[in-house]
Amino acid sequence: MDRRRLSLAPDRGTEKRMSISNKGRTNSIPFTSKATSELGAVRGRASLGNLLSEAHPSTFSFKGLLVARRLTKNLKERTALKIAAKKPAVTKIINEQVLPFSSKPPEKFCTFPVQKFLEEYVPDKLKSVSYSPALAGRLAKEMSEEIKEFAKGALPPRYKLVCVVTVGERSNEDVLLTSRALWDSYADTFASHGYENSTVFCAASIFAVYCE
């Protein structure tokens, strides 16, 4: 009788293993059912991606949008500059429009050397001068002759020179100087420069007029 009871009685080690395996199964089954019930409860047949997107919604910042817009603009500008650099430069030659009644001199008077001379000559002539009525008249005549002598060295044929130099006292009031004449905008030209120090102001102009 004792031997049968020992043989029919289950082993304690197997009982423990069976209880552990059963416990593991019972623990895994409710976890799966709970997860499926949560997934099924969210809008019927919701996918896992929808659940993640709803759990972590995307955020936008106004500052980030401005930075992205600025980067896009800079990229477009750099791209446009690169395209423009690759294209060959095209120089358009536009013929100067000549009125029917204008004179057509074979060589026109160039004002560049005369303009440069005025910008150097007038300040050097008047930088240490103090105003006096007698000195102002003498200076105006002397400067006019010297400016004309320089301009004659680059004067083309059939051009005439008219030089006007005004020297006055600098005080609290303003002075406006103007010139009016019959003018051929194609053939005639001029150069002018103004200067002033603490007591004297000066305006020197030279006109080159073509005569047929």
Secondary structure, 3 states (H helix, E strand, C coil): CHHHHHHHCCCHHHHHHHHHHHHHHHHHHHHHHHHHHHHHHCCCCCCHHHHHHHHCCCCCCHHHHHHHHHHHHHHHHHHHHHHHHHCCCCCCCCCCCCCCCCCCCCCCCCCHHHHHHHHHHHHHHHCCCCCCHHHHHHHHHHHHHHHHHHHHCCCCCCEEEEEEEEEEECCCCCCCCCCCCCCCCCCCEEEEEEEECCCEEEEEEEEEEECC
